[in-house]
Amino acid sequence: MATVVVDVMPKPEILDPQGKAVLGALPRLGFGGVTDVRQGKRFELTFEGEVTDEILAEVAQMAETLLSNPVIEDFEVRVEADAR
Amino acid sequence: MATVVVDVMPKPEILDPQGKAVLGALPRLGFGGVTDVRQGKRFELTFEGEVTDEILAEVAQMAETLLSNPVIEDFEVRVEADAR
């Protein structure tokens, strides 16, 4: 069993209201030092057997068509070494 | 400038309806081979200067009090080597 992780984050030029809300809440909770927060999504996809290059290419297609909105979001696909 | 990443995922024993929805949609889009999908959140926190152990401990506290719900979610804090 192998786990492939897809990280989906808002593009840098896109406003991120969720991240801004967290950034605004941190000082009110007594946390300092953070200059920016971006919030995105993380998907863990489980596959039977080994992860091949074909599977990674297919996951990139899943990320592009279903998991992310390519107009406003970037994604990154990687194999998780230690699956939880 | 350094980026600290907080990954927040539903605990394994918690039902994850968003992940199940993605899992159900994949075959309809022609994607096979995926046996499970879990959906969580990813936060990127930007700090000025270097990330010390104190900062990482503070981020773990932020994750516990603001970024995650420890009753139903696990989190993981790590320093991002190549900040986007």
Backbone of each chain as nested JSON, in Angstrom:
{
  "chains": [
    {"id": "A", "residues": [
      {"number": 1, "name": "MET", "atoms": {"N": [0.84, -1.199, 0.0], "CA": [0.0, 0.0, 0.0], "C": [0.867, 1.238, 0.0]}},
      {"number": 2, "name": "ALA", "atoms": {"N": [0.555, 2.178, -0.87], "CA": [1.347, 3.398, -0.96], "C": [0.411, 4.599, -0.921]}},
      {"number": 3, "name": "THR", "atoms": {"N": [0.907, 5.693, -0.394], "CA": [0.107, 6.912, -0.307], "C": [0.727, 8.003, -1.172]}},
      {"number": 4, "name": "VAL", "atoms": {"N": [-0.109, 8.57, -2.032], "CA": [0.318, 9.713, -2.838], "C": [-0.381, 10.944, -2.279]}},
      {"number": 5, "name": "VAL", "atoms": {"N": [0.398, 11.991, -2.043], "CA": [-0.141, 13.217, -1.465], "C": [-0.271, 14.28, -2.551]}},
      {"number": 6, "name": "VAL", "atoms": {"N": [-1.416, 14.94, -2.581], "CA": [-1.605, 16.086, -3.468], "C": [-1.862, 17.316, -2.599]}},
      {"number": 7, "name": "ASP", "atoms": {"N": [-0.964, 18.288, -2.696], "CA": [-1.14, 19.558, -1.992], "C": [-1.715, 20.569, -2.971]}},
      {"number": 8, "name": "VAL", "atoms": {"N": [-2.81, 21.197, -2.584], "CA": [-3.453, 22.205, -3.433], "C": [-3.426, 23.529, -2.679]}},
      {"number": 9, "name": "MET", "atoms": {"N": [-2.766, 24.536, -3.259], "CA": [-2.665, 25.843, -2.59], "C": [-3.151, 26.942, -3.528]}},
      {"number": 10, "name": "PRO", "atoms": {"N": [-3.744, 27.999, -2.962], "CA": [-4.128, 29.138, -3.811], "C": [-2.884, 29.74, -4.468]}},
      {"number": 11, "name": "LYS", "atoms": {"N": [-2.997, 30.123, -5.733], "CA": [-1.859, 30.748, -6.42], "C": [-1.431, 32.004, -5.667]}},
      {"number": 12, "name": "PRO", "atoms": {"N": [-0.142, 32.347, -5.731], "CA": [0.357, 33.495, -4.952], "C": [-0.405, 34.801, -5.228]}},
      {"number": 13, "name": "GLU", "atoms": {"N": [-0.864, 34.992, -6.461], "CA": [-1.519, 36.261, -6.798], "C": [-3.01, 36.271, -6.423]}},
      {"number": 14, "name": "ILE", "atoms": {"N": [-3.505, 35.139, -5.933], "CA": [-4.923, 35.033, -5.582], "C": [-5.107, 35.387, -4.1]}},
      {"number": 15, "name": "LEU", "atoms": {"N": [-6.117, 36.222, -3.824], "CA": [-6.441, 36.554, -2.438], "C": [-6.901, 35.29, -1.713]}},
      {"number": 16, "name": "ASP", "atoms": {"N": [-6.467, 35.145, -0.459], "CA": [-6.782, 33.934, 0.306], "C": [-7.463, 34.352, 1.617]}},
      {"number": 17, "name": "PRO", "atoms": {"N": [-8.791, 34.523, 1.584], "CA": [-9.487, 35.039, 2.777], "C": [-9.351, 34.127, 3.998]}},
      {"number": 18, "name": "GLN", "atoms": {"N": [-9.296, 32.806, 3.797], "CA": [-9.139, 31.9, 4.944], "C": [-7.788, 32.106, 5.61]}},
      {"number": 19, "name": "GLY", "atoms": {"N": [-6.748, 32.207, 4.787], "CA": [-5.419, 32.457, 5.335], "C": [-5.351, 33.79, 6.062]}},
      {"number": 20, "name": "LYS", "atoms": {"N": [-5.99, 34.81, 5.472], "CA": [-6.003, 36.141, 6.094], "C": [-6.732, 36.108, 7.437]}},
      {"number": 21, "name": "ALA", "atoms": {"N": [-7.791, 35.326, 7.53], "CA": [-8.536, 35.209, 8.792], "C": [-7.653, 34.587, 9.869]}},
      {"number": 22, "name": "VAL", "atoms": {"N": [-6.9, 33.553, 9.499], "CA": [-5.986, 32.926, 10.464], "C": [-4.916, 33.931, 10.882]}},
      {"number": 23, "name": "LEU", "atoms": {"N": [-4.352, 34.646, 9.892], "CA": [-3.307, 35.639, 10.174], "C": [-3.815, 36.699, 11.147]}},
      {"number": 24, "name": "GLY", "atoms": {"N": [-5.087, 37.106, 10.979], "CA": [-5.659, 38.114, 11.872], "C": [-5.945, 37.573, 13.264]}},
      {"number": 25, "name": "ALA", "atoms": {"N": [-6.24, 36.28, 13.346], "CA": [-6.595, 35.695, 14.648], "C": [-5.365, 35.415, 15.509]}},
      {"number": 26, "name": "LEU", "atoms": {"N": [-4.222, 35.169, 14.895], "CA": [-3.024, 34.766, 15.658], "C": [-2.623, 35.784, 16.732]}},
      {"number": 27, "name": "PRO", "atoms": {"N": [-2.492, 37.101, 16.388], "CA": [-2.101, 38.048, 17.449], "C": [-3.127, 38.116, 18.576]}},
      {"number": 28, "name": "ARG", "atoms": {"N": [-4.406, 37.968, 18.242], "CA": [-5.45, 38.004, 19.275], "C": [-5.309, 36.832, 20.241]}},
      {"number": 29, "name": "LEU", "atoms": {"N": [-4.704, 35.733, 19.772], "CA": [-4.481, 34.565, 20.634], "C": [-3.101, 34.599, 21.282]}},
      {"number": 30, "name": "GLY", "atoms": {"N": [-2.364, 35.706, 21.053], "CA": [-1.071, 35.847, 21.709], "C": [0.101, 35.292, 20.925]}},
      {"number": 31, "name": "PHE", "atoms": {"N": [-0.125, 34.951, 19.654], "CA": [0.969, 34.426, 18.832], "C": [1.526, 35.533, 17.951]}},
      {"number": 32, "name": "GLY", "atoms": {"N": [2.838, 35.712, 17.978], "CA": [3.46, 36.746, 17.158], "C": [4.422, 36.145, 16.157]}},
      {"number": 33, "name": "GLY", "atoms": {"N": [4.996, 37.012, 15.302], "CA": [6.084, 36.59, 14.428], "C": [5.677, 36.084, 13.068]}},
      {"number": 34, "name": "VAL", "atoms": {"N": [4.4, 35.746, 12.872], "CA": [3.967, 35.234, 11.573], "C": [3.66, 36.409, 10.652]}},
      {"number": 35, "name": "THR", "atoms": {"N": [4.264, 36.437, 9.455], "CA": [4.032, 37.548, 8.539], "C": [2.999, 37.221, 7.465]}},
      {"number": 36, "name": "ASP", "atoms": {"N": [2.755, 35.941, 7.2], "CA": [1.73, 35.586, 6.214], "C": [1.245, 34.16, 6.466]}},
      {"number": 37, "name": "VAL", "atoms": {"N": [-0.019, 33.925, 6.12], "CA": [-0.597, 32.58, 6.208], "C": [-1.347, 32.304, 4.915]}},
      {"number": 38, "name": "ARG", "atoms": {"N": [-1.113, 31.133, 4.336], "CA": [-1.903, 30.68, 3.184], "C": [-2.546, 29.358, 3.572]}},
      {"number": 39, "name": "GLN", "atoms": {"N": [-3.837, 29.212, 3.235], "CA": [-4.511, 27.949, 3.546], "C": [-4.894, 27.222, 2.276]}},
      {"number": 40, "name": "GLY", "atoms": {"N": [-4.581, 25.947, 2.231], "CA": [-4.933, 25.139, 1.08], "C": [-5.462, 23.789, 1.511]}},
      {"number": 41, "name": "LYS", "atoms": {"N": [-5.455, 22.851, 0.575], "CA": [-5.995, 21.517, 0.845], "C": [-4.908, 20.467, 0.675]}},
      {"number": 42, "name": "ARG", "atoms": {"N": [-5.085, 19.375, 1.398], "CA": [-4.165, 18.245, 1.279], "C": [-4.982, 16.981, 1.082]}},
      {"number": 43, "name": "PHE", "atoms": {"N": [-4.673, 16.235, 0.028], "CA": [-5.351, 14.971, -0.247], "C": [-4.355, 13.83, -0.094]}},
      {"number": 44, "name": "GLU", "atoms": {"N": [-4.789, 12.769, 0.583], "CA": [-3.973, 11.552, 0.656], "C": [-4.7, 10.46, -0.108]}},
      {"number": 45, "name": "LEU", "atoms": {"N": [-4.092, 10.001, -1.201], "CA": [-4.685, 8.948, -2.036], "C": [-3.931, 7.645, -1.789]}},
      {"number": 46, "name": "THR", "atoms": {"N": [-4.686, 6.602, -1.442], "CA": [-4.072, 5.305, -1.171], "C": [-4.17, 4.411, -2.402]}},
      {"number": 47, "name": "PHE", "atoms": {"N": [-3.063, 3.783, -2.739], "CA": [-3.018, 2.838, -3.854], "C": [-2.557, 1.478, -3.344]}},
      {"number": 48, "name": "GLU", "atoms": {"N": [-3.096, 0.41, -3.949], "CA": [-2.562, -0.924, -3.692], "C": [-1.251, -1.054, -4.457]}},
      {"number": 49, "name": "GLY", "atoms": {"N": [-0.277, -1.676, -3.858], "CA": [0.971, -1.93, -4.571], "C": [1.849, -0.702, -4.697]}},
      {"number": 50, "name": "GLU", "atoms": {"N": [2.785, -0.778, -5.636], "CA": [3.769, 0.284, -5.773], "C": [3.262, 1.442, -6.616]}},
      {"number": 51, "name": "VAL", "atoms": {"N": [3.851, 2.608, -6.375], "CA": [3.492, 3.791, -7.155], "C": [4.47, 3.932, -8.305]}},
      {"number": 52, "name": "THR", "atoms": {"N": [3.953, 3.799, -9.516], "CA": [4.796, 3.928, -10.704], "C": [4.679, 5.341, -11.27]}},
      {"number": 53, "name": "ASP", "atoms": {"N": [5.512, 5.624, -12.261], "CA": [5.433, 6.93, -12.926], "C": [4.084, 7.123, -13.611]}},
      {"number": 54, "name": "GLU", "atoms": {"N": [3.501, 6.016, -14.115], "CA": [2.185, 6.113, -14.758], "C": [1.133, 6.551, -13.734]}},
      {"number": 55, "name": "ILE", "atoms": {"N": [1.222, 5.962, -12.53], "CA": [0.257, 6.325, -11.492], "C": [0.413, 7.794, -11.115]}},
      {"number": 56, "name": "LEU", "atoms": {"N": [1.659, 8.252, -10.983], "CA": [1.886, 9.654, -10.633], "C": [1.34, 10.586, -11.714]}},
      {"number": 57, "name": "ALA", "atoms": {"N": [1.493, 10.171, -12.978], "CA": [0.958, 10.991, -14.071], "C": [-0.565, 11.031, -13.999]}},
      {"number": 58, "name": "GLU", "atoms": {"N": [-1.173, 9.882, -13.623], "CA": [-2.626, 9.833, -13.502], "C": [-3.106, 10.704, -12.335]}},
      {"number": 59, "name": "VAL", "atoms": {"N": [-2.348, 10.676, -11.23], "CA": [-2.714, 11.508, -10.08], "C": [-2.637, 12.992, -10.458]}},
      {"number": 60, "name": "ALA", "atoms": {"N": [-1.623, 13.356, -11.255], "CA": [-1.52, 14.751, -11.701], "C": [-2.764, 15.139, -12.498]}},
      {"number": 61, "name": "GLN", "atoms": {"N": [-3.284, 14.18, -13.285], "CA": [-4.51, 14.451, -14.05], "C": [-5.724, 14.584, -13.128]}},
      {"number": 62, "name": "MET", "atoms": {"N": [-5.785, 13.708, -12.093], "CA": [-6.868, 13.825, -11.097], "C": [-6.812, 15.19, -10.435]}},
      {"number": 63, "name": "ALA", "atoms": {"N": [-5.585, 15.624, -10.076], "CA": [-5.418, 16.908, -9.394], "C": [-5.902, 18.037, -10.287]}},
      {"number": 64, "name": "GLU", "atoms": {"N": [-5.616, 17.919, -11.589], "CA": [-5.968, 19.003, -12.504], "C": [-7.465, 19.059, -12.774]}},
      {"number": 65, "name": "THR", "atoms": {"N": [-8.12, 17.87, -12.811], "CA": [-9.525, 17.865, -13.213], "C": [-10.499, 17.854, -12.042]}},
      {"number": 66, "name": "LEU", "atoms": {"N": [-10.093, 17.272, -10.913], "CA": [-11.048, 17.099, -9.809], "C": [-10.601, 17.779, -8.514]}},
      {"number": 67, "name": "LEU", "atoms": {"N": [-9.32, 17.64, -8.16], "CA": [-8.89, 18.068, -6.821], "C": [-8.585, 19.556, -6.739]}},
      {"number": 68, "name": "SER", "atoms": {"N": [-8.248, 20.171, -7.849], "CA": [-7.909, 21.596, -7.808], "C": [-8.67, 22.36, -8.883]}},
      {"number": 69, "name": "ASN", "atoms": {"N": [-8.698, 23.66, -8.723], "CA": [-9.178, 24.556, -9.774], "C": [-7.951, 25.255, -10.348]}},
      {"number": 70, "name": "PRO", "atoms": {"N": [-7.48, 24.803, -11.528], "CA": [-6.196, 25.296, -12.045], "C": [-6.187, 26.799, -12.331]}},
      {"number": 71, "name": "VAL", "atoms": {"N": [-7.364, 27.421, -12.383], "CA": [-7.407, 28.869, -12.618], "C": [-6.88, 29.625, -11.404]}},
      {"number": 72, "name": "ILE", "atoms": {"N": [-7.196, 29.133, -10.22], "CA": [-6.826, 29.871, -9.009], "C": [-5.907, 29.089, -8.078]}},
      {"number": 73, "name": "GLU", "atoms": {"N": [-5.636, 27.813, -8.399], "CA": [-4.86, 26.995, -7.467], "C": [-3.691, 26.283, -8.166]}},
      {"number": 74, "name": "ASP", "atoms": {"N": [-2.599, 26.125, -7.434], "CA": [-1.471, 25.293, -7.858], "C": [-1.528, 23.982, -7.096]}},
      {"number": 75, "name": "PHE", "atoms": {"N": [-1.013, 22.911, -7.716], "CA": [-0.946, 21.658, -6.962], "C": [0.423, 21.024, -7.106]}},
      {"number": 76, "name": "GLU", "atoms": {"N": [0.695, 20.108, -6.188], "CA": [1.971, 19.414, -6.152], "C": [1.671, 17.962, -5.795]}},
      {"number": 77, "name": "VAL", "atoms": {"N": [2.224, 17.034, -6.557], "CA": [2.005, 15.599, -6.315], "C": [3.304, 14.986, -5.808]}},
      {"number": 78, "name": "ARG", "atoms": {"N": [3.215, 14.2, -4.717], "CA": [4.419, 13.507, -4.267], "C": [4.056, 12.218, -3.536]}},
      {"number": 79, "name": "VAL", "atoms": {"N": [4.998, 11.299, -3.516], "CA": [4.787, 10.036, -2.82], "C": [5.165, 10.232, -1.358]}},
      {"number": 80, "name": "GLU", "atoms": {"N": [4.302, 9.793, -0.464], "CA": [4.563, 9.883, 0.97], "C": [5.374, 8.679, 1.38]}},
      {"number": 81, "name": "ALA", "atoms": {"N": [6.56, 8.937, 1.934], "CA": [7.446, 7.836, 2.333], "C": [6.806, 7.026, 3.46]}},
      {"number": 82, "name": "ASP", "atoms": {"N": [6.452, 7.701, 4.552], "CA": [5.873, 6.999, 5.692], "C": [4.376, 7.277, 5.742]}},
      {"number": 83, "name": "ALA", "atoms": {"N": [3.607, 6.391, 5.157], "CA": [2.152, 6.544, 5.158], "C": [1.621, 6.377, 6.573]}},
      {"number": 84, "name": "ARG", "atoms": {"N": [0.649, 7.239, 6.921], "CA": [0.069, 7.14, 8.279], "C": [-0.899, 5.997, 8.367]}}
    ]},
    {"id": "B", "residues": [
      {"number": 1, "name": "MET", "atoms": {"N": [13.491, 34.711, 5.129], "CA": [12.089, 34.286, 5.213], "C": [11.993, 32.767, 5.187]}},
      {"number": 2, "name": "ALA", "atoms": {"N": [11.221, 32.213, 6.104], "CA": [11.095, 30.76, 6.168], "C": [9.614, 30.388, 6.205]}},
      {"number": 3, "name": "THR", "atoms": {"N": [9.293, 29.233, 5.682], "CA": [7.908, 28.775, 5.665], "C": [7.768, 27.514, 6.518]}},
      {"number": 4, "name": "VAL", "atoms": {"N": [6.816, 27.565, 7.433], "CA": [6.499, 26.385, 8.245], "C": [5.152, 25.851, 7.763]}},
      {"number": 5, "name": "VAL", "atoms": {"N": [5.11, 24.565, 7.495], "CA": [3.89, 23.944, 6.982], "C": [3.2, 23.168, 8.096]}},
      {"number": 6, "name": "VAL", "atoms": {"N": [1.887, 23.357, 8.21], "CA": [1.085, 22.561, 9.139], "C": [0.074, 21.764, 8.318]}},
      {"number": 7, "name": "ASP", "atoms": {"N": [0.177, 20.447, 8.375], "CA": [-0.796, 19.58, 7.709], "C": [-1.806, 19.116, 8.74]}},
      {"number": 8, "name": "VAL", "atoms": {"N": [-3.071, 19.305, 8.45], "CA": [-4.144, 18.892, 9.359], "C": [-4.99, 17.85, 8.635]}},
      {"number": 9, "name": "MET", "atoms": {"N": [-5.065, 16.644, 9.19], "CA": [-5.835, 15.568, 8.551], "C": [-6.839, 14.99, 9.54]}},
      {"number": 10, "name": "PRO", "atoms": {"N": [-7.999, 14.532, 9.037], "CA": [-8.949, 13.855, 9.932], "C": [-8.298, 12.606, 10.521]}},
      {"number": 11, "name": "LYS", "atoms": {"N": [-8.547, 12.347, 11.798], "CA": [-8.003, 11.142, 12.427], "C": [-8.494, 9.905, 11.675]}},
      {"number": 12, "name": "PRO", "atoms": {"N": [-7.688, 8.839, 11.654], "CA": [-8.05, 7.645, 10.873], "C": [-9.439, 7.084, 11.225]}},
      {"number": 13, "name": "GLU", "atoms": {"N": [-9.843, 7.187, 12.496], "CA": [-11.12, 6.587, 12.895], "C": [-12.314, 7.513, 12.625]}},
      {"number": 14, "name": "ILE", "atoms": {"N": [-12.032, 8.727, 12.141], "CA": [-13.106, 9.689, 11.873], "C": [-13.563, 9.554, 10.421]}},
      {"number": 15, "name": "LEU", "atoms": {"N": [-14.867, 9.538, 10.215], "CA": [-15.423, 9.499, 8.862], "C": [-15.041, 10.783, 8.141]}},
      {"number": 16, "name": "ASP", "atoms": {"N": [-14.691, 10.667, 6.857], "CA": [-14.248, 11.832, 6.09], "C": [-15.119, 11.952, 4.838]}},
      {"number": 17, "name": "PRO", "atoms": {"N": [-16.259, 12.633, 4.945], "CA": [-17.198, 12.68, 3.819], "C": [-16.613, 13.34, 2.564]}},
      {"number": 18, "name": "GLN", "atoms": {"N": [-15.736, 14.34, 2.745], "CA": [-15.139, 14.986, 1.573], "C": [-14.252, 14.0, 0.819]}},
      {"number": 19, "name": "GLY", "atoms": {"N": [-13.443, 13.253, 1.588], "CA": [-12.582, 12.25, 0.958], "C": [-13.403, 11.182, 0.259]}},
      {"number": 20, "name": "LYS", "atoms": {"N": [-14.501, 10.754, 0.908], "CA": [-15.37, 9.727, 0.312], "C": [-16.005, 10.243, -0.978]}},
      {"number": 21, "name": "ALA", "atoms": {"N": [-16.356, 11.528, -1.012], "CA": [-16.946, 12.106, -2.224], "C": [-15.943, 12.075, -3.374]}},
      {"number": 22, "name": "VAL", "atoms": {"N": [-14.688, 12.404, -3.069], "CA": [-13.644, 12.352, -4.101], "C": [-13.448, 10.918, -4.564]}},
      {"number": 23, "name": "LEU", "atoms": {"N": [-13.392, 9.977, -3.607], "CA": [-13.208, 8.561, -3.939], "C": [-14.318, 8.067, -4.856]}},
      {"number": 24, "name": "GLY", "atoms": {"N": [-15.553, 8.517, -4.587], "CA": [-16.676, 8.107, -5.419], "C": [-16.657, 8.733, -6.797]}},
      {"number": 25, "name": "ALA", "atoms": {"N": [-16.092, 9.936, -6.9], "CA": [-16.085, 10.644, -8.182], "C": [-15.011, 10.124, -9.131]}},
      {"number": 26, "name": "LEU", "atoms": {"N": [-13.916, 9.594, -8.582], "CA": [-12.783, 9.195, -9.43], "C": [-13.168, 8.169, -10.508]}},
      {"number": 27, "name": "PRO", "atoms": {"N": [-13.858, 7.053, -10.156], "CA": [-14.205, 6.09, -11.213], "C": [-15.126, 6.693, -12.274]}},
      {"number": 28, "name": "ARG", "atoms": {"N": [-16.016, 7.591, -11.86], "CA": [-16.917, 8.233, -12.829], "C": [-16.14, 9.089, -13.827]}},
      {"number": 29, "name": "LEU", "atoms": {"N": [-14.96, 9.554, -13.419], "CA": [-14.119, 10.359, -14.314], "C": [-13.095, 9.491, -15.054]}},
      {"number": 30, "name": "GLY", "atoms": {"N": [-13.191, 8.16, -14.842], "CA": [-12.31, 7.263, -15.572], "C": [-11.001, 6.943, -14.881]}},
      {"number": 31, "name": "PHE", "atoms": {"N": [-10.876, 7.332, -13.604], "CA": [-9.642, 7.051, -12.865], "C": [-9.826, 5.809, -11.998]}},
      {"number": 32, "name": "GLY", "atoms": {"N": [-8.921, 4.851, -12.114], "CA": [-9.015, 3.644, -11.301], "C": [-7.836, 3.504, -10.364]}},
      {"number": 33, "name": "GLY", "atoms": {"N": [-7.889, 2.449, -9.535], "CA": [-6.715, 2.101, -8.732], "C": [-6.632, 2.716, -7.366]}},
      {"number": 34, "name": "VAL", "atoms": {"N": [-7.408, 3.762, -7.108], "CA": [-7.347, 4.412, -5.798], "C": [-8.26, 3.656, -4.836]}},
      {"number": 35, "name": "THR", "atoms": {"N": [-7.723, 3.251, -3.677], "CA": [-8.529, 2.486, -2.726], "C": [-9.074, 3.359, -1.595]}},
      {"number": 36, "name": "ASP", "atoms": {"N": [-8.449, 4.504, -1.341], "CA": [-8.979, 5.404, -0.307], "C": [-8.487, 6.824, -0.546]}},
      {"number": 37, "name": "VAL", "atoms": {"N": [-9.31, 7.782, -0.13], "CA": [-8.941, 9.199, -0.212], "C": [-9.28, 9.854, 1.112]}},
      {"number": 38, "name": "ARG", "atoms": {"N": [-8.342, 10.61, 1.662], "CA": [-8.596, 11.429, 2.85], "C": [-8.311, 12.871, 2.468]}},
      {"number": 39, "name": "GLN", "atoms": {"N": [-9.197, 13.776, 2.879], "CA": [-8.976, 15.187, 2.575], "C": [-8.749, 15.965, 3.86]}},
      {"number": 40, "name": "GLY", "atoms": {"N": [-7.712, 16.776, 3.869], "CA": [-7.419, 17.62, 5.019], "C": [-7.023, 19.005, 4.577]}},
      {"number": 41, "name": "LYS", "atoms": {"N": [-6.378, 19.718, 5.493], "CA": [-5.988, 21.102, 5.228], "C": [-4.477, 21.251, 5.303]}},
      {"number": 42, "name": "ARG", "atoms": {"N": [-3.981, 22.235, 4.576], "CA": [-2.553, 22.541, 4.615], "C": [-2.4, 24.034, 4.839]}},
      {"number": 43, "name": "PHE", "atoms": {"N": [-1.622, 24.399, 5.847], "CA": [-1.355, 25.815, 6.132], "C": [0.118, 26.094, 5.882]}},
      {"number": 44, "name": "GLU", "atoms": {"N": [0.398, 27.211, 5.219], "CA": [1.78, 27.675, 5.063], "C": [1.935, 28.959, 5.853]}},
      {"number": 45, "name": "LEU", "atoms": {"N": [2.766, 28.92, 6.901], "CA": [3.001, 30.093, 7.748], "C": [4.373, 30.664, 7.424]}},
      {"number": 46, "name": "THR", "atoms": {"N": [4.41, 31.954, 7.104], "CA": [5.673, 32.601, 6.763], "C": [6.23, 33.337, 7.972]}},
      {"number": 47, "name": "PHE", "atoms": {"N": [7.514, 33.139, 8.231], "CA": [8.211, 33.835, 9.321], "C": [9.379, 34.619, 8.751]}},
      {"number": 48, "name": "GLU", "atoms": {"N": [9.655, 35.793, 9.354], "CA": [10.89, 36.52, 9.038], "C": [12.029, 35.79, 9.728]}},
      {"number": 49, "name": "GLY", "atoms": {"N": [13.153, 35.696, 9.058], "CA": [14.328, 35.106, 9.682], "C": [14.256, 33.601, 9.785]}},
      {"number": 50, "name": "GLU", "atoms": {"N": [15.092, 33.057, 10.638], "CA": [15.221, 31.611, 10.724], "C": [14.155, 30.986, 11.619]}},
      {"number": 51, "name": "VAL", "atoms": {"N": [13.871, 29.717, 11.381], "CA": [12.913, 28.986, 12.203], "C": [13.666, 28.241, 13.302]}},
      {"number": 52, "name": "THR", "atoms": {"N": [13.421, 28.649, 14.531], "CA": [14.082, 28.006, 15.679], "C": [13.162, 26.945, 16.281]}},
      {"number": 53, "name": "ASP", "atoms": {"N": [13.694, 26.185, 17.221], "CA": [12.871, 25.194, 17.914], "C": [11.736, 25.856, 18.69]}},
      {"number": 54, "name": "GLU", "atoms": {"N": [12.002, 27.087, 19.213], "CA": [10.946, 27.812, 19.936], "C": [9.79, 28.138, 18.994]}},
      {"number": 55, "name": "ILE", "atoms": {"N": [10.141, 28.585, 17.777], "CA": [9.09, 28.912, 16.806], "C": [8.296, 27.657, 16.458]}},
      {"number": 56, "name": "LEU", "atoms": {"N": [8.972, 26.54, 16.255], "CA": [8.266, 25.298, 15.921], "C": [7.331, 24.879, 17.055]}},
      {"number": 57, "name": "ALA", "atoms": {"N": [7.785, 25.08, 18.301], "CA": [6.927, 24.744, 19.443], "C": [5.705, 25.655, 19.467]}},
      {"number": 58, "name": "GLU", "atoms": {"N": [5.92, 26.952, 19.111], "CA": [4.795, 27.886, 19.075], "C": [3.808, 27.521, 17.96]}},
      {"number": 59, "name": "VAL", "atoms": {"N": [4.353, 27.093, 16.819], "CA": [3.48, 26.693, 15.704], "C": [2.649, 25.471, 16.113]}},
      {"number": 60, "name": "ALA", "atoms": {"N": [3.253, 24.548, 16.852], "CA": [2.504, 23.377, 17.319], "C": [1.336, 23.821, 18.205]}},
      {"number": 61, "name": "GLN", "atoms": {"N": [1.577, 24.87, 19.008], "CA": [0.493, 25.408, 19.842], "C": [-0.596, 26.07, 19.006]}},
      {"number": 62, "name": "MET", "atoms": {"N": [-0.161, 26.828, 17.96], "CA": [-1.145, 27.421, 17.035], "C": [-1.99, 26.326, 16.399]}},
      {"number": 63, "name": "ALA", "atoms": {"N": [-1.313, 25.243, 15.986], "CA": [-2.016, 24.143, 15.322], "C": [-3.046, 23.529, 16.256]}},
      {"number": 64, "name": "GLU", "atoms": {"N": [-2.672, 23.424, 17.534], "CA": [-3.562, 22.77, 18.493], "C": [-4.747, 23.645, 18.857]}},
      {"number": 65, "name": "THR", "atoms": {"N": [-4.53, 24.976, 18.92], "CA": [-5.601, 25.849, 19.406], "C": [-6.428, 26.475, 18.292]}},
      {"number": 66, "name": "LEU", "atoms": {"N": [-5.817, 26.708, 17.118], "CA": [-6.531, 27.457, 16.082], "C": [-6.682, 26.681, 14.774]}},
      {"number": 67, "name": "LEU", "atoms": {"N": [-5.621, 26.016, 14.337], "CA": [-5.629, 25.444, 12.988], "C": [-6.308, 24.089, 12.909]}},
      {"number": 68, "name": "SER", "atoms": {"N": [-6.365, 23.371, 14.016], "CA": [-6.981, 22.044, 13.982], "C": [-7.98, 21.893, 15.119]}},
      {"number": 69, "name": "ASN", "atoms": {"N": [-8.811, 20.893, 14.998], "CA": [-9.685, 20.466, 16.09], "C": [-9.115, 19.146, 16.605]}},
      {"number": 70, "name": "PRO", "atoms": {"N": [-8.396, 19.181, 17.743], "CA": [-7.667, 17.976, 18.189], "C": [-8.571, 16.791, 18.511]}},
      {"number": 71, "name": "VAL", "atoms": {"N": [-9.875, 17.031, 18.643], "CA": [-10.79, 15.921, 18.911], "C": [-10.919, 15.018, 17.686]}},
      {"number": 72, "name": "ILE", "atoms": {"N": [-10.946, 15.633, 16.515], "CA": [-11.185, 14.847, 15.294], "C": [-10.043, 14.91, 14.291]}},
      {"number": 73, "name": "GLU", "atoms": {"N": [-9.023, 15.742, 14.559], "CA": [-7.957, 15.917, 13.568], "C": [-6.562, 15.734, 14.179]}},
      {"number": 74, "name": "ASP", "atoms": {"N": [-5.654, 15.203, 13.379], "CA": [-4.227, 15.15, 13.718], "C": [-3.514, 16.239, 12.933]}},
      {"number": 75, "name": "PHE", "atoms": {"N": [-2.411, 16.733, 13.47], "CA": [-1.622, 17.695, 12.693], "C": [-0.144, 17.34, 12.748]}},
      {"number": 76, "name": "GLU", "atoms": {"N": [0.564, 17.92, 11.784], "CA": [1.992, 17.68, 11.652], "C": [2.633, 19.011, 11.289]}},
      {"number": 77, "name": "VAL", "atoms": {"N": [3.706, 19.371, 11.986], "CA": [4.403, 20.639, 11.729], "C": [5.759, 20.326, 11.122]}},
      {"number": 78, "name": "ARG", "atoms": {"N": [6.112, 21.032, 10.039], "CA": [7.464, 20.844, 9.49], "C": [7.925, 22.097, 8.759]}},
      {"number": 79, "name": "VAL", "atoms": {"N": [9.221, 22.229, 8.657], "CA": [9.797, 23.37, 7.941], "C": [9.869, 23.014, 6.466]}},
      {"number": 80, "name": "GLU", "atoms": {"N": [9.404, 23.93, 5.625], "CA": [9.462, 23.714, 4.175], "C": [10.825, 24.152, 3.684]}},
      {"number": 81, "name": "ALA", "atoms": {"N": [11.564, 23.223, 3.081], "CA": [12.909, 23.543, 2.602], "C": [12.841, 24.602, 1.502]}},
      {"number": 82, "name": "ASP", "atoms": {"N": [12.08, 24.316, 0.468], "CA": [11.994, 25.271, -0.644], "C": [10.645, 25.955, -0.602]}},
      {"number": 83, "name": "ALA", "atoms": {"N": [10.622, 27.14, 0.033], "CA": [9.382, 27.907, 0.105], "C": [8.991, 28.355, -1.297]}},
      {"number": 84, "name": "ARG", "atoms": {"N": [7.671, 28.276, -1.569], "CA": [7.199, 28.71, -2.885], "C": [7.126, 30.222, -2.983]}}
    ]}
  ]
}
